[in-house]
Amino acid sequence: MKKLNRKLIHGTNWALAGLLSVLGFSGCGWGTQVEEYGTPHADFKVTGRVTDEQGQPLSGVRVVTPSMTMKWHDSFSEYRQTNPLRDTVYTSEDGTFVSRPGGVPTDSVYVHMKFEDPSERPAYESDSVTVGFARGDLKGGDGHWYRGATEKKIEVTLKRKNK
């Protein structure tokens, strides 16, 4: 009985190895189709300036990009996906900032941004902005996985907190 079991297992192993080999080699065809593995991607850039209510630039303001929402549709329905980013930059002396969240180029992309006074006793109220990009905004793609780049400029005015 043991000998029969051992022969059965040994024969099954050989049959499976042969089947997997045949299937593996048949997947390596000589076709002319180029096999590419990757994900479509694009460069999204948000530049801007943060000022107070008098138009004076605010330096050191924390610009947080907590998430990015992508929307796309097919002939059946519309899809929406929000991905966390957790990207943070700070404004320079002249109140300007540059944020470069990369992403997947869908029909539309929305970058959610929060502007916060990082000081111990914040003098300004936080504000939120959503910057939208459309697929048609992308320029300079390579025709393969890279779909191109786009840039949006925004102006943000933070209000002074009431004491």
HELIX and SHEET records of a PDB file:
HELIX    1   1 LYS A    2  SER A   26  1                                  25    
HELIX    2   2 ARG A  135  ASP A  137  5                                   3    
SHEET    1   A 3 THR A  96  SER A  99  0                                        
SHEET    2   A 3 HIS A  41  THR A  51 -1                                        
SHEET    3   A 3 GLY A 102  GLY A 103 -1                                        
SHEET    1   B 4 THR A  96  SER A  99  0                                        
SHEET    2   B 4 HIS A  41  THR A  51 -1                                        
SHEET    3   B 4 TYR A 146  THR A 157  1                                        
SHEET    4   B 4 LYS A 139  GLY A 140 -1                                        
SHEET    1   C 4 GLU A  78  TYR A  90  0                                        
SHEET    2   C 4 ARG A  62  HIS A  73 -1                                        
SHEET    3   C 4 SER A 108  GLU A 116 -1                                        
SHEET    4   C 4 ASP A 127  ALA A 134 -1                                        
END                                                                             
